[in-house]
């Protein structure tokens, strides 16, 4: 299990919320996204949940960006919140 640095917890939560937002905008369910990523539903649920601290690899983030057809930087631009 990966332990988050306290300084980054808010960023991971914002990242999860952005993934959820763009997934819904694309019209995909968590289950559909998980299937396309070859991940389980619990993983996607944990990433998107604002009350669960879950890390995500850059490979997975790039895969999500490809599936949702958006540039990966959109997930990491926290200034536009």
GILINHU-V276499 format. One line per field, one symbol per residue. phi: phi as a letter, one per 20 degrees, with the letter a starting at -180 (. if undefined). psi: psi as a letter, one per 30 degrees, with the letter a starting at -180 (. if undefined). burial: # if it has 24 or more other C-alpha atoms within 12 Angstrom, else .. Layout:
phi=???
psi=???
burial=???
This chain:
phi=.eeffgfdgfffffgfffgfffffffndegfffgffemcegfffgffeffdcecebffgfffffgffelcfgfgfdeefef
psi=kkkkkeffeeeeeeeeeeeeeeeeefgkleeeeeeffhlleeeeeeefkfgkjklkleeeeeeeeeefhlkffefgiffg.
burial=..........##########.##......#..##........#######...####....#.###.##.....###.....
